Amino acid sequence: MMLKVGELARRSGLTVRTLHHYDTIGLLKPSGRSDAGYRLYNRDDVARLHQVQALRRFGMALADIGQFLAKPGTSLPDLIARQIDALDQQIAEAAKLREQLTALRGQLLAGEEPELATWLTTLEQMTMYDKYFTKEELAQLPILTDPAARNEWPPLVEAVQQKMSAGVPPSDPSVQRLAEQWMATFSRQVGHSREMMMRLDNMWTREEAYRKEAGVTVEMRNYIAAASGESKLAIYAKYLLPEEVETMHRHFRTRSHEWPGLIGEIRAQMAANPSPLAPEARALAQRWFELFTDMVGNAPGVRERFRKALESEPALNAGRMMTDEILDFLRQAHAAA
């Protein structure tokens, strides 16, 4: 039995546009075509789509999914087992919440007055997280579910705040070490998934309640972003001209804080409409190109030198939220503009 793309979209809950995009990037190629040229998918194609969607739910970027599935020995039973584990955790969390709510109801029925503010805060946070993550994803993120992981942050936040209060510049080696620790901790607690890092950062940007909960201010995030950029300048200096390094140095001091918000907007646009030809995509591409130009300048060959540095130095990609998928989208949109 072969399914046309529209039927597969309807039965999988995806859009035809998404399936077309998967085909374009080589992630899910249909096994056949109808006489009229329509994509046709067989059982193996649907099984692969299951793997793709399961890995997406685990927070893996599309570019990483393709590489993962290309590895020999990739096991569908193992992947389904991971899904079952995620559901088991979700069930356990639901059971825990049910137990708490039952106790609260018992107190109310007994005429007692429990601290409802605590419950309202909990419900607010649950609603907030649900806007950005599925239940399965929430169950997989230690930063949200593991008290020990959450306890790593207060001392780190306090250390950064002390550096800021003392007026230590982001270029100071001690601040750069803190920035490296910050990014390494963040990456580890989201399973080294850039997708999850992006969504958490997007939630931090949009949700005041999460910023208060995390204790991370706008100034603190900008400080860390600047320090992280400064720590990589020595690596870029191996590939760029001295005046180009100085241009990047100025950018990190003044505009590095603009990148997370812009990337969040780009990802939201890609989710709403993956076409790089959309007017909104072209407008975002223009903003990206302007910010990127402010970072590297306009000297002949600078973009090639910058790209070579990224390709040659793994350290430059640590914690980097600009994925190949986003770059491909932006380049197409910019070309269309």
HUFEN-V260147 format. One record per backbone hydrogen bond with DSSP energy under -0.5 kcal/mol. CO is the residue of the C=O (numbers start at 0). NH is the residue of the N-H. If there is no record, write none. Layout:
co=CO nh=NH
co=CO nh=NH
This chain:
co=2 nh=40
co=3 nh=7
co=4 nh=8
co=5 nh=9
co=6 nh=10
co=7 nh=11
co=8 nh=12
co=8 nh=13
co=14 nh=18
co=15 nh=19
co=16 nh=20
co=17 nh=21
co=18 nh=22
co=19 nh=23
co=20 nh=24
co=21 nh=26
co=21 nh=27
co=22 nh=25
co=31 nh=39
co=33 nh=36
co=37 nh=33
co=38 nh=4
co=39 nh=30
co=39 nh=31
co=40 nh=2
co=41 nh=45
co=42 nh=46
co=43 nh=47
co=44 nh=48
co=45 nh=49
co=46 nh=50
co=47 nh=51
co=48 nh=52
co=49 nh=53
co=50 nh=54
co=51 nh=55
co=52 nh=56
co=53 nh=57
co=54 nh=59
co=55 nh=58
co=58 nh=194
co=60 nh=64
co=61 nh=65
co=62 nh=66
co=63 nh=67
co=64 nh=68
co=65 nh=69
co=66 nh=70
co=67 nh=70
co=70 nh=73
co=73 nh=75
co=74 nh=78
co=75 nh=79
co=76 nh=80
co=77 nh=81
co=78 nh=82
co=79 nh=83
co=80 nh=84
co=81 nh=85
co=82 nh=86
co=83 nh=87
co=84 nh=88
co=85 nh=89
co=86 nh=90
co=87 nh=91
co=88 nh=92
co=89 nh=93
co=90 nh=94
co=91 nh=95
co=92 nh=96
co=93 nh=97
co=94 nh=98
co=95 nh=99
co=96 nh=100
co=97 nh=101
co=98 nh=102
co=99 nh=103
co=100 nh=104
co=101 nh=105
co=102 nh=106
co=103 nh=107
co=104 nh=108
co=105 nh=109
co=106 nh=111
co=107 nh=110
co=111 nh=113
co=113 nh=115
co=114 nh=117
co=114 nh=118
co=115 nh=119
co=116 nh=120
co=117 nh=121
co=118 nh=122
co=119 nh=123
co=120 nh=124
co=121 nh=125
co=122 nh=126
co=123 nh=127
co=124 nh=128
co=125 nh=129
co=126 nh=130
co=127 nh=130
co=128 nh=131
co=128 nh=132
co=133 nh=137
co=134 nh=138
co=135 nh=139
co=136 nh=139
co=136 nh=140
co=137 nh=140
co=139 nh=141
co=140 nh=143
co=140 nh=144
co=141 nh=145
co=144 nh=146
co=145 nh=149
co=146 nh=150
co=148 nh=151
co=149 nh=152
co=149 nh=153
co=150 nh=154
co=151 nh=155
co=152 nh=156
co=153 nh=157
co=154 nh=158
co=155 nh=159
co=156 nh=160
co=157 nh=161
co=158 nh=162
co=159 nh=163
co=160 nh=164
co=161 nh=165
co=162 nh=167
co=163 nh=166
co=168 nh=171
co=171 nh=174
co=171 nh=175
co=172 nh=176
co=173 nh=177
co=174 nh=178
co=175 nh=179
co=176 nh=180
co=177 nh=181
co=178 nh=182
co=179 nh=183
co=180 nh=184
co=181 nh=185
co=182 nh=186
co=183 nh=187
co=184 nh=188
co=185 nh=189
co=186 nh=189
co=186 nh=191
co=187 nh=190
co=188 nh=142
co=189 nh=192
co=191 nh=193
co=192 nh=196
co=193 nh=197
co=194 nh=198
co=195 nh=199
co=196 nh=200
co=197 nh=201
co=198 nh=202
co=199 nh=203
co=200 nh=204
co=201 nh=205
co=202 nh=206
co=205 nh=207
co=206 nh=210
co=207 nh=211
co=208 nh=212
co=209 nh=213
co=210 nh=214
co=210 nh=215
co=214 nh=216
co=216 nh=220
co=217 nh=221
co=218 nh=222
co=219 nh=223
co=220 nh=224
co=221 nh=225
co=222 nh=226
co=223 nh=227
co=224 nh=228
co=225 nh=229
co=226 nh=230
co=227 nh=231
co=228 nh=231
co=228 nh=232
co=229 nh=232
co=229 nh=233
co=231 nh=234
co=231 nh=235
co=232 nh=236
co=234 nh=237
co=235 nh=238
co=235 nh=239
co=240 nh=243
co=240 nh=244
co=241 nh=245
co=242 nh=246
co=243 nh=247
co=244 nh=248
co=245 nh=249
co=246 nh=250
co=247 nh=251
co=248 nh=252
co=249 nh=253
co=250 nh=254
co=250 nh=255
co=254 nh=257
co=255 nh=258
co=256 nh=260
co=257 nh=261
co=258 nh=262
co=259 nh=263
co=260 nh=264
co=261 nh=265
co=262 nh=266
co=263 nh=267
co=264 nh=268
co=265 nh=269
co=266 nh=270
co=267 nh=271
co=268 nh=272
co=274 nh=277
co=277 nh=281
co=278 nh=282
co=279 nh=283
co=280 nh=284
co=281 nh=285
co=282 nh=286
co=283 nh=287
co=284 nh=288
co=285 nh=289
co=286 nh=290
co=287 nh=291
co=288 nh=292
co=289 nh=293
co=290 nh=294
co=291 nh=295
co=292 nh=296
co=298 nh=301
co=300 nh=304
co=301 nh=305
co=302 nh=306
co=303 nh=307
co=304 nh=308
co=305 nh=309
co=306 nh=310
co=307 nh=311
co=308 nh=312
co=311 nh=313
co=312 nh=315
co=313 nh=316
co=314 nh=317
co=316 nh=319
co=320 nh=322
co=322 nh=326
co=323 nh=327
co=324 nh=328
co=325 nh=329
co=326 nh=330
co=327 nh=331
co=328 nh=332
co=329 nh=333
co=330 nh=334
co=331 nh=335
co=332 nh=336
